[in-house]
Amino acid sequence: MAGQLIKRGDNIWLVRVFLGRDAEGQRRYHNHTVHGTKKDAQRYLTGVLQQRDTGTWVAPQALSLNAFLDDWLDKVIAHRVRPRTGHDYANVL
């Protein structure tokens, strides 16, 4: 079983993709709710399965705002503005 489409209501679909087992042997799944037609849900499922099979899919993870902004300052802002401006952005945040 690679993926499932489960109807949750009118034009609401749960897309469930099996990711394998973790170190303890527990099954891991990626669950995503699609609001739209069954065709939209199937398109999402196909895309995730393709990314999973090619190794380009990265599981969504919870990221705090603080961690996101630190990463943004380091990777994006540091290369686009002058050092003083980047320092000012960090102080404001």
C-alpha positions as CSV (number, residue, x, y, z in Angstrom):
1,M,0.0,0.0,0.0
2,A,1.8,3.1,-1.2
3,G,-1.0,5.7,-0.7
4,Q,-4.7,6.1,0.1
5,L,-7.5,8.5,-0.6
6,I,-10.0,8.6,2.2
7,K,-13.2,10.7,1.7
8,R,-13.8,12.9,4.8
9,G,-16.8,14.9,3.5
10,D,-18.0,16.9,0.6
11,N,-14.9,17.7,-1.4
12,I,-12.6,16.9,1.5
13,W,-10.1,14.1,1.1
14,L,-7.4,12.6,3.4
15,V,-4.3,11.7,1.5
16,R,-2.2,9.1,3.3
17,V,1.2,8.0,2.2
18,F,3.1,5.1,3.8
19,L,6.7,6.2,4.5
20,G,8.1,3.0,5.9
21,R,9.0,2.0,9.4
22,D,11.0,3.8,12.1
23,A,13.8,2.3,14.2
24,E,11.2,0.8,16.7
25,G,9.3,-0.9,13.8
26,Q,6.3,1.6,14.0
27,R,4.7,2.5,10.7
28,R,5.2,6.0,9.6
29,Y,2.6,7.9,7.4
30,H,2.3,11.4,5.9
31,N,-1.3,12.6,6.2
32,H,-2.6,15.6,4.3
33,T,-6.1,17.0,3.9
34,V,-7.0,18.2,0.4
35,H,-10.1,20.5,0.0
36,G,-11.2,19.9,-3.5
37,T,-12.2,17.2,-5.9
38,K,-11.0,13.6,-5.9
39,K,-8.9,14.5,-8.9
40,D,-7.1,17.2,-6.9
41,A,-6.4,14.7,-4.1
42,Q,-5.1,12.1,-6.6
43,R,-2.8,14.8,-8.2
44,Y,-1.4,15.5,-4.7
45,L,-0.9,11.8,-3.9
46,T,0.8,11.2,-7.2
47,G,3.2,14.1,-6.7
48,V,4.1,13.0,-3.2
49,L,4.6,9.4,-4.3
50,Q,6.9,10.6,-7.2
51,Q,8.9,12.7,-4.8
52,R,9.2,9.9,-2.3
53,D,10.3,7.4,-4.9
54,T,13.0,9.8,-6.4
55,G,14.2,10.8,-2.9
56,T,13.4,14.5,-3.3
57,W,10.4,14.6,-0.8
58,V,11.1,16.1,2.6
59,A,8.6,15.5,5.3
60,P,7.0,18.7,6.6
61,Q,8.1,19.5,10.1
62,A,7.1,21.9,12.8
63,L,9.5,24.9,12.9
64,S,9.2,27.7,15.4
65,L,9.0,31.2,14.2
66,N,12.2,32.0,16.0
67,A,14.1,29.2,14.3
68,F,12.6,30.2,10.9
69,L,13.7,33.8,11.3
70,D,17.2,32.8,12.4
71,D,17.5,30.6,9.4
72,W,16.1,33.4,7.2
73,L,18.6,35.9,8.5
74,D,21.5,33.6,8.0
75,K,20.7,32.2,4.6
76,V,18.7,35.0,2.8
77,I,19.3,38.4,4.3
78,A,23.1,37.9,4.9
79,H,23.6,37.6,1.1
80,R,21.2,40.4,0.0
81,V,21.9,43.4,2.2
82,R,24.9,45.1,3.7
83,P,26.3,43.7,7.0
84,R,25.0,46.7,9.0
85,T,21.5,46.3,7.6
86,G,21.5,42.6,8.4
87,H,22.6,43.5,12.0
88,D,19.8,46.0,12.3
89,Y,17.3,43.4,11.0
90,A,18.5,40.9,13.7
91,N,18.2,43.6,16.4
92,V,14.6,44.4,15.4
93,L,13.7,40.7,15.4
